[in-house]
């Protein structure tokens, strides 16, 4: 990079890539003076692209090469629109990875976390290690997509890729490597693998050896904000851009989103709302108690030396699949129309347990919802409005249960609930969350993962002092809508029905 190009880059401008399970976005963030003279963060989306799984034979894969092309196109677009970002960061979903050989080449197409290869393996690993020990050493919910089960599945299948692998790179680290040529493992993503020991702050090599997973492929984790190298000369030449620097942000999109929660209180509860709903609270240390395990909470590494005690809830995936099926069978259905139909539908007619495993990856989501309601002695929802209302009310009641469980685990009482992420555009869900929990919900910002990504870049550049200051910046830069609870008696009655349906207690 020439001296002239370096001078033209603006350290107050950053480029964030936020890749979710269904789509990706490239966004530019710029610090600017607000009405009172204090800095605010201006964000503009410059590119959006689909992220679709690819089925090959019996396996489901990510189209990583196309995603890399989209990231490069986003970099080119930023400069074509006249921006001069000094840094870029990438955050993605957790757990998935690519394997590189000794020459740095990708060994096969990375598997999608909904690939069926891990079916039944949680029980096998627990039988080998012990449930309590596995939780104490990994700190995560026992979810079939966790990296440990994917690698164990490959070992059981005799995959030659494991023997040939030199390095494992989790999804955002793989994209950064292709951009810069630098191999790193960022901390927040490392903690999604169930192979990182949260208490001892190291890879769990003993577990790797026990499961036949090669320990040599894991790099030492680096903290969020680590500088991860400049764009390769070949990338700069291809895109006709200067060698801007990559920053390993909180590369797990959940942790980037939590970094952007505009909470001013020390103890707060949040929901990162999208394909998945992640409900939790921020702690200084992981909470690895037996009760945490029994209530199925995870401990994931966060930005700024924090840990997130959180619950993975199935989220809007259920509604997204219903919409996809309606689109294919009956013609396109816009989300606002579906939500309005739900608003008009009869309240509390039918409920589901969103975390029932039958909703994880069914062949027919609408039929699965109807079967569940019929098998549990409830009215079977028929119309779109009835189905959508069933999903949204059930999610809100699940939020209440998880919120109360988080309070029990931490000894905290949360005055309300922060909701961030794309799911907050569903205003009916936000209102239901307030109604079900009996507390206000503060919704915003929508692009939380990208904004948290930007905050870490700005902290790395010295433009923002720390995470606390970053959250103040978010609070004065983006609107937050408050939803007040209502219909307390009706929601309490529905909650009692819901708990009986789950066969559990609050």
C-alpha positions as CSV (number, residue, x, y, z in Angstrom):
1,X,0.0,0.0,0.0
2,X,1.4,3.4,-0.9
3,X,1.7,6.3,1.5
4,X,-1.0,8.1,-0.4
5,X,-3.4,5.2,-0.1
6,X,-2.7,4.9,3.6
7,X,-3.4,8.6,4.2
8,X,-6.7,8.3,2.3
9,X,-8.1,5.6,4.7
10,X,-10.3,6.9,7.4
11,X,-9.9,5.4,10.9
12,X,-13.4,6.6,11.8
13,X,-14.9,4.5,9.1
14,X,-15.2,0.7,9.4
15,X,-16.6,-2.1,7.2
16,X,-18.6,-4.9,8.8
17,X,-19.7,-8.2,7.3
18,X,-22.5,-9.9,9.2
19,X,-23.3,-13.4,7.9
20,X,-26.3,-15.2,9.3
21,X,-27.8,-18.6,8.5
22,X,-30.0,-17.2,5.8
23,X,-28.4,-14.1,4.5
24,X,-25.3,-11.9,4.7
25,X,-24.8,-8.1,4.8
26,X,-22.0,-5.7,4.2
27,X,-22.4,-2.4,6.2
28,X,-20.3,0.7,6.6
29,X,-20.1,2.5,9.9
30,X,-18.9,6.0,10.4
31,X,-18.4,8.1,13.5
32,X,-19.9,11.6,13.1
33,X,-20.8,14.5,15.4
34,X,-24.3,14.3,16.7
35,X,-26.7,17.2,17.5
36,X,-25.1,17.8,20.9
37,X,-21.6,17.5,19.5
38,X,-21.0,14.0,20.9
39,X,-20.0,11.2,18.5
40,X,-22.8,9.0,17.0
41,X,-22.4,6.0,14.8
42,X,-23.9,6.2,11.3
43,X,-24.6,2.8,9.6
44,X,-25.4,2.1,6.0
45,X,-26.0,-1.3,4.4
46,X,-24.3,-1.4,1.1
47,X,-24.8,-5.0,0.1
48,X,-27.1,-7.9,1.0
49,X,-26.9,-11.5,-0.3
50,X,-28.5,-14.8,0.3
51,X,-26.8,-17.6,2.2
52,X,-28.4,-20.9,1.1
53,X,-27.4,-24.4,2.1
54,X,-26.4,-26.8,-0.6
55,X,-27.4,-30.5,-0.4
56,X,-24.8,-32.9,-2.0
57,X,-25.8,-36.6,-1.6
58,X,-26.7,-37.2,2.0
59,X,-25.0,-34.1,3.4
60,X,-25.9,-30.4,3.8
61,X,-23.1,-27.9,3.2
62,X,-22.4,-24.2,3.2
63,X,-21.4,-22.6,-0.1
64,X,-18.3,-21.0,1.3
65,X,-16.7,-20.1,-2.0
66,X,-19.7,-18.1,-3.0
67,X,-19.8,-16.4,0.4
68,X,-16.2,-15.4,0.0
69,X,-17.0,-13.9,-3.4
70,X,-19.8,-11.9,-1.7
71,X,-17.4,-10.6,0.9
72,X,-15.0,-9.5,-1.8
73,X,-17.8,-7.9,-3.7
74,X,-18.8,-6.0,-0.5
75,X,-15.3,-4.6,-0.1
76,X,-15.2,-3.5,-3.7
77,X,-18.7,-1.9,-3.3
78,X,-17.6,0.1,-0.2
79,X,-14.8,1.8,-2.1
80,X,-16.8,2.3,-5.3
81,X,-19.3,4.2,-3.1
82,X,-16.5,6.5,-1.9
83,X,-15.9,5.1,1.5
84,X,-12.4,4.6,2.8
85,X,-12.6,2.2,5.7
86,X,-9.4,1.6,7.6
87,X,-10.5,-1.8,8.9
88,X,-13.0,-4.6,8.3
89,X,-14.5,-7.3,10.5
90,X,-16.5,-10.5,9.9
91,X,-19.0,-12.1,12.2
92,X,-20.9,-15.3,11.4
93,X,-23.0,-18.0,13.0
94,X,-21.1,-20.3,15.4
95,X,-19.8,-23.9,15.5
96,X,-19.1,-24.6,11.8
97,X,-15.6,-24.8,10.3
98,X,-13.3,-25.6,7.4
99,X,-10.3,-27.9,7.5
100,X,-7.0,-26.9,5.7
101,X,-4.3,-29.2,4.6
102,X,-0.6,-28.5,5.1
103,X,-0.5,-26.3,2.0
104,X,-3.4,-24.1,3.3
105,X,-6.0,-25.6,0.9
106,X,-9.6,-26.3,2.0
107,X,-10.3,-30.0,2.4
108,X,-13.8,-30.4,1.2
109,X,-17.0,-28.4,1.5
110,X,-17.7,-27.3,5.2
111,X,-20.8,-29.0,6.7
112,X,-23.9,-27.1,7.6
113,X,-24.9,-27.3,11.3
114,X,-28.2,-28.8,10.3
115,X,-26.5,-31.7,8.5
116,X,-27.8,-35.0,10.0
117,X,-24.4,-36.6,10.6
118,X,-24.5,-35.8,14.3
119,X,-27.8,-37.5,15.0
120,X,-27.6,-39.6,18.2
121,X,-24.0,-38.6,19.0
122,X,-24.7,-36.5,22.1
123,X,-25.7,-39.7,23.9
124,X,-22.6,-41.5,22.7
125,X,-20.2,-38.8,23.8
126,X,-22.0,-38.4,27.2
127,X,-21.6,-42.2,27.7
128,X,-17.9,-41.9,27.0
129,X,-17.2,-38.8,29.1
130,X,-20.1,-38.3,31.6
131,X,-22.7,-35.6,31.3
132,X,-21.5,-33.6,34.3
133,X,-17.9,-33.7,33.3
134,X,-18.6,-32.8,29.7
135,X,-20.6,-29.7,30.9
136,X,-17.9,-28.7,33.4
137,X,-15.2,-28.9,30.7
138,X,-17.2,-27.3,27.9
139,X,-19.9,-25.1,29.5
140,X,-22.4,-25.5,26.7
141,X,-25.9,-26.8,26.1
142,X,-25.9,-30.2,24.6
143,X,-26.8,-29.2,21.1
144,X,-26.3,-31.7,18.2
145,X,-24.6,-29.1,16.0
146,X,-21.8,-28.3,18.4
147,X,-18.4,-28.6,16.8
148,X,-17.3,-31.5,19.1
149,X,-20.1,-33.7,17.7
150,X,-19.4,-32.7,14.1
151,X,-15.7,-33.7,14.5
152,X,-16.6,-36.9,16.4
153,X,-19.0,-37.8,13.5
154,X,-16.2,-37.4,11.0
155,X,-13.9,-39.6,13.1
156,X,-16.6,-42.3,13.4
157,X,-17.2,-42.2,9.7
158,X,-13.5,-42.6,9.0
159,X,-13.2,-39.3,7.2
160,X,-9.8,-38.9,5.6
161,X,-10.1,-35.2,5.9
162,X,-9.3,-35.4,9.7
163,X,-6.1,-37.2,9.0
164,X,-5.0,-34.8,6.3
165,X,-6.0,-31.7,8.2
166,X,-3.3,-29.3,9.4
167,X,-5.6,-26.5,10.7
168,X,-9.2,-26.1,11.7
169,X,-10.6,-22.6,11.0
170,X,-14.1,-21.7,12.2
171,X,-16.2,-19.9,9.6
172,X,-15.3,-16.3,10.1
173,X,-11.6,-17.2,10.7
174,X,-11.7,-19.1,7.4
175,X,-13.0,-16.1,5.5
176,X,-10.4,-13.8,7.1
177,X,-7.6,-16.3,6.2
178,X,-8.7,-16.2,2.5
179,X,-8.6,-12.4,2.6
180,X,-5.3,-12.0,4.5
181,X,-3.4,-15.2,4.4
182,X,-3.2,-15.1,8.3
183,X,-4.6,-18.1,10.3
184,X,-6.1,-17.2,13.6
185,X,-8.8,-18.6,16.0
186,X,-10.9,-15.9,17.7
187,X,-11.9,-16.5,21.3
188,X,-15.7,-16.1,21.1
189,X,-16.0,-18.6,18.2
190,X,-13.6,-21.0,20.0
191,X,-16.1,-21.2,22.9
192,X,-18.9,-22.4,20.6
193,X,-17.1,-25.7,19.9
194,X,-17.6,-27.4,23.3
195,X,-13.9,-28.2,23.1
196,X,-12.7,-25.1,24.9
197,X,-12.4,-25.3,28.7
198,X,-14.0,-22.1,29.9
199,X,-12.8,-22.4,33.5
200,X,-9.2,-23.2,32.6
201,X,-9.2,-20.9,29.5
202,X,-7.6,-23.5,27.2
203,X,-8.4,-26.1,24.6
204,X,-9.6,-29.3,26.2
205,X,-6.9,-31.6,24.7
206,X,-7.8,-34.5,27.0
207,X,-11.3,-34.6,25.5
208,X,-9.9,-34.4,22.0
209,X,-7.7,-37.4,22.6
210,X,-10.5,-39.4,24.1
211,X,-12.7,-38.8,21.1
212,X,-10.0,-39.2,18.5
213,X,-10.0,-35.6,17.4
214,X,-6.5,-34.4,16.4
215,X,-5.4,-31.6,18.8
216,X,-2.8,-30.4,16.3
217,X,-5.5,-28.7,14.2
218,X,-6.5,-26.1,16.8
219,X,-4.8,-22.7,17.0
220,X,-4.4,-20.7,20.3
221,X,-7.4,-18.4,20.6
222,X,-6.9,-14.7,20.3
223,X,-9.2,-12.1,22.0
224,X,-11.7,-9.9,20.1
225,X,-10.0,-6.9,18.7
226,X,-6.9,-8.7,17.6
227,X,-5.5,-7.3,14.3
228,X,-5.6,-10.2,11.8
229,X,-3.4,-8.9,8.9
230,X,-4.0,-6.8,5.8
231,X,-5.6,-7.9,2.6
232,X,-3.4,-10.1,0.4
233,X,-1.8,-8.2,-2.5
234,X,-3.8,-10.5,-4.9
235,X,-7.1,-9.5,-3.3
236,X,-6.2,-5.8,-3.4
237,X,-5.3,-6.1,-7.1
238,X,-8.4,-8.1,-7.9
239,X,-10.7,-5.5,-6.2
240,X,-8.6,-2.4,-6.9
241,X,-8.6,-1.4,-3.3
242,X,-5.9,-0.5,-0.8
243,X,-4.7,-3.0,1.8
244,X,-7.1,-2.3,4.6
245,X,-6.6,-4.2,7.8
246,X,-8.8,-7.0,9.1
247,X,-9.8,-7.1,12.8
248,X,-10.9,-10.3,14.5
249,X,-14.0,-8.8,16.1
250,X,-16.3,-10.8,18.4
251,X,-16.6,-13.1,15.4
252,X,-19.5,-15.1,16.7
253,X,-22.5,-13.1,15.6
254,X,-24.3,-13.6,19.0
255,X,-21.4,-12.0,20.9
256,X,-21.2,-9.1,18.4
257,X,-24.9,-8.6,18.9
258,X,-24.6,-8.6,22.7
259,X,-21.8,-6.1,22.5
260,X,-24.3,-3.7,20.8
261,X,-27.0,-4.1,23.5
262,X,-27.5,-0.4,24.6
263,X,-27.7,-1.4,28.3
264,X,-26.5,1.1,30.8
265,X,-27.0,-1.0,33.9
266,X,-24.4,-3.5,35.1
267,X,-26.7,-6.5,35.2
268,X,-29.2,-6.8,32.3
269,X,-31.0,-9.5,30.3
270,X,-31.2,-9.7,26.6
271,X,-32.6,-11.6,23.6
272,X,-30.6,-11.7,20.4
273,X,-33.6,-12.4,18.1
274,X,-33.3,-13.9,14.6
275,X,-33.3,-17.4,13.2
276,X,-32.3,-18.5,16.7
277,X,-33.4,-16.6,19.9
278,X,-30.5,-16.3,22.4
279,X,-31.7,-15.2,25.8
280,X,-29.1,-14.5,28.4
281,X,-27.2,-12.2,30.7
282,X,-23.5,-11.0,30.8
283,X,-21.2,-12.3,33.5
284,X,-17.6,-11.9,34.4
285,X,-17.0,-15.6,34.7
286,X,-18.6,-18.8,33.4
287,X,-21.3,-20.4,35.6
288,X,-20.7,-24.1,35.5
289,X,-23.0,-25.4,38.2
290,X,-25.1,-28.5,38.1
291,X,-28.3,-26.4,37.9
292,X,-26.9,-24.5,35.0
293,X,-26.5,-27.8,33.2
294,X,-29.9,-29.1,34.1
295,X,-31.6,-25.9,32.9
296,X,-29.6,-26.2,29.7
297,X,-27.8,-22.9,29.6
298,X,-24.5,-22.2,27.8
299,X,-21.4,-20.3,28.8
300,X,-20.1,-18.5,25.7
301,X,-17.1,-16.2,25.6
302,X,-18.0,-12.5,25.0
303,X,-16.3,-9.2,24.1
304,X,-14.3,-7.4,26.7
305,X,-13.4,-10.3,28.9
306,X,-17.0,-11.3,29.6
307,X,-19.0,-14.5,29.4
308,X,-22.5,-14.9,28.2
309,X,-24.8,-17.1,30.2
310,X,-27.5,-17.9,27.6
311,X,-30.1,-20.2,26.4
312,X,-30.4,-21.2,22.7
313,X,-34.1,-21.1,21.8
314,X,-35.3,-22.3,18.4
315,X,-36.4,-18.8,17.4
316,X,-37.9,-17.5,14.2
317,X,-36.6,-20.5,12.3
318,X,-40.0,-22.1,12.8
319,X,-41.8,-19.2,11.2
320,X,-39.2,-18.8,8.5
321,X,-39.8,-22.4,7.5
322,X,-43.6,-22.0,7.5
323,X,-43.3,-19.0,5.3
324,X,-41.0,-20.8,2.9
325,X,-43.5,-23.6,2.6
326,X,-46.4,-21.2,2.0
327,X,-44.4,-19.4,-0.6
328,X,-43.7,-22.7,-2.5
329,X,-47.3,-24.1,-2.2
330,X,-49.6,-21.1,-2.2
331,X,-47.7,-18.1,-3.5
332,X,-45.5,-15.5,-1.7
333,X,-46.6,-14.4,1.7
334,X,-45.1,-11.1,3.1
335,X,-44.1,-11.1,6.7
336,X,-46.3,-8.0,7.5
337,X,-49.3,-9.9,6.1
338,X,-48.6,-13.0,8.2
339,X,-48.1,-10.9,11.4
340,X,-51.4,-9.0,10.7
341,X,-53.2,-12.3,10.2
342,X,-51.8,-13.5,13.6
343,X,-52.9,-10.3,15.3
344,X,-56.5,-11.0,14.2
345,X,-56.4,-14.7,15.2
346,X,-57.8,-16.1,18.4
347,X,-55.3,-15.7,21.4
348,X,-53.9,-18.8,23.1
349,X,-55.8,-21.3,21.0
350,X,-52.8,-23.6,20.5
351,X,-49.3,-23.7,21.9
352,X,-46.1,-25.6,21.0
353,X,-42.8,-26.2,22.7
354,X,-40.5,-24.3,20.3
355,X,-37.5,-26.4,21.5
356,X,-39.0,-29.8,20.9
357,X,-36.5,-31.6,18.7
358,X,-39.2,-32.3,16.1
359,X,-39.0,-28.6,15.0
360,X,-35.2,-28.7,14.5
361,X,-35.2,-29.7,10.8
362,X,-38.6,-31.3,9.8
363,X,-39.4,-32.1,6.2
364,X,-42.7,-30.2,6.6
365,X,-42.8,-27.5,9.4
366,X,-46.5,-26.7,9.0
367,X,-47.6,-30.4,9.2
368,X,-45.3,-30.8,12.2
369,X,-46.9,-27.9,14.1
370,X,-50.4,-29.3,13.4
371,X,-49.3,-32.8,14.4
372,X,-47.9,-31.5,17.7
373,X,-51.1,-29.7,18.5
374,X,-53.3,-32.7,17.7
375,X,-51.1,-35.1,19.7
376,X,-51.2,-32.8,22.7
377,X,-55.0,-32.5,22.7
378,X,-55.2,-28.9,21.4
379,X,-57.1,-27.4,18.6
380,X,-55.2,-27.9,15.3
381,X,-54.3,-24.6,13.7
382,X,-55.5,-24.4,10.1
383,X,-55.1,-20.8,8.9
384,X,-51.9,-18.9,8.4
385,X,-52.9,-16.5,11.2
386,X,-53.6,-19.3,13.6
387,X,-50.2,-21.0,12.9
388,X,-48.2,-17.7,13.1
389,X,-50.0,-16.7,16.4
390,X,-49.3,-20.2,17.8
391,X,-45.6,-19.8,17.0
392,X,-45.2,-16.3,18.3
393,X,-47.1,-16.8,21.6
394,X,-45.2,-20.0,22.2
395,X,-41.8,-18.2,21.7
396,X,-42.8,-15.4,24.0
397,X,-43.8,-17.9,26.7
398,X,-40.5,-19.7,26.2
399,X,-38.7,-16.4,26.7
400,X,-40.5,-15.9,30.0
401,X,-39.4,-19.4,31.2
402,X,-35.8,-18.8,30.2
403,X,-35.7,-15.3,31.7
404,X,-37.0,-16.6,35.1
405,X,-34.4,-19.5,34.9
406,X,-31.6,-17.0,34.3
407,X,-32.7,-15.0,37.3
408,X,-32.7,-18.2,39.4
409,X,-29.2,-19.1,38.3
410,X,-27.7,-15.7,38.8
411,X,-29.7,-14.4,41.8
412,X,-30.5,-11.3,39.8
413,X,-33.9,-9.7,39.2
414,X,-34.1,-8.0,35.8
415,X,-36.3,-5.0,35.4
416,X,-36.9,-5.6,31.8
417,X,-35.6,-7.3,28.7
418,X,-33.4,-5.9,25.9
419,X,-34.2,-7.3,22.4
420,X,-31.9,-6.8,19.5
421,X,-31.5,-8.2,16.0
422,X,-33.5,-8.6,12.9
423,X,-36.4,-10.4,14.7
424,X,-37.4,-7.2,16.5
425,X,-38.9,-6.0,13.2
426,X,-41.7,-8.4,14.2
427,X,-43.4,-5.9,16.5
428,X,-46.1,-8.5,17.6
429,X,-43.4,-10.8,18.9
430,X,-41.8,-7.9,20.9
431,X,-45.2,-7.0,22.4
432,X,-45.9,-10.7,23.2
433,X,-42.4,-10.9,24.9
434,X,-43.4,-7.9,27.1
435,X,-46.8,-9.4,27.9
436,X,-45.5,-12.9,28.6
437,X,-42.7,-11.7,30.9
438,X,-44.8,-9.0,32.6
439,X,-41.9,-6.5,32.1
440,X,-41.0,-3.8,29.6
441,X,-39.1,-4.8,26.5
442,X,-36.6,-2.4,25.0
443,X,-36.2,-3.2,21.3
444,X,-33.2,-2.0,19.2
445,X,-31.0,-1.8,17.4
446,X,-32.0,-4.1,14.5
447,X,-28.5,-4.6,13.0
448,X,-27.0,-5.4,16.4
449,X,-24.4,-8.0,15.2
450,X,-23.0,-5.6,12.6
451,X,-22.9,-2.7,15.1
452,X,-21.1,-4.8,17.7
453,X,-18.7,-5.8,15.0
454,X,-18.1,-2.1,14.3
455,X,-17.6,-1.3,18.0
456,X,-14.8,-3.8,18.4
457,X,-13.1,-2.3,15.3
458,X,-13.4,1.2,16.7
459,X,-12.1,0.1,20.1
460,X,-9.1,-1.6,18.3
461,X,-8.5,1.7,16.5
462,X,-8.6,3.8,19.7
463,X,-11.7,5.6,18.6
464,X,-13.8,4.1,21.4
465,X,-12.3,3.5,24.8
466,X,-14.0,0.2,25.8
467,X,-17.2,-1.8,25.7
468,X,-19.0,0.4,28.2
469,X,-18.3,3.5,26.1
470,X,-19.3,1.6,23.0
471,X,-22.7,0.8,24.5
472,X,-23.2,4.5,25.3
473,X,-22.4,5.2,21.7
474,X,-25.1,2.7,20.6
475,X,-27.6,4.2,23.0
476,X,-27.3,7.7,21.5
477,X,-27.0,6.5,17.9
478,X,-30.0,4.2,17.4
479,X,-33.7,4.4,18.4
480,X,-35.0,2.0,21.0
481,X,-38.8,1.2,21.1
482,X,-40.4,0.3,24.5
483,X,-43.1,-2.2,24.7
484,X,-45.1,-2.2,28.0
485,X,-46.8,-5.4,29.3
486,X,-50.5,-5.9,29.2
487,X,-53.2,-8.6,29.8
488,X,-51.3,-10.1,32.7
489,X,-54.0,-12.5,33.9
490,X,-54.5,-14.0,30.4
491,X,-50.8,-14.5,29.9
492,X,-50.3,-16.0,33.3
493,X,-53.0,-18.5,32.5
494,X,-51.4,-19.3,29.2
495,X,-48.0,-19.7,30.9
496,X,-49.4,-22.3,33.3
497,X,-50.8,-24.2,30.2
498,X,-47.4,-23.9,28.5
499,X,-45.5,-25.3,31.5
500,X,-47.9,-28.2,31.7
501,X,-47.4,-28.8,28.0
502,X,-43.6,-28.9,28.4
503,X,-43.9,-31.1,31.4
504,X,-41.5,-28.8,33.2
505,X,-41.5,-26.1,35.9
506,X,-40.6,-22.5,35.9
